[in-house]
Amino acid sequence: MGAKTYQYERRLQLKHFFEDRETKETRRTWLEIQLKLPEKTEEGWVNDGKVRLSIGEDRDIKGSFLLSIEEASRLVKTLDIIVTDHEVEKAALWRE
């Protein structure tokens, strides 16, 4: 029995360009979010999908995280809270 390969589809890629302080060259870092949809097994069970976060520089992957749907949900909620807190603080500073 061969190793099973998982198909992920790209959902988002964020790119950040910056000037390298040492070489003065333009460099790129990126974050890519991919999704593997849930699947039904031959026995009739439904397995959850996965979310893969990959972080890279130029064309190289520097790291990758494989998240369960529950972990991805917690990440989304945390990011939402962070953005909301940021916007509330920014609005308060503008009112001063």
Secondary structure, DSSP 8 states (H G I E B T S, - for coil): --------EEEEEEEEEEE-TTT--EEEEEEEEEEE--EE-TTS-EE--EEEEEEEETTEEEEEEEEEHHHHHHHHHHHHHHHHHHHHHHHHHHH-
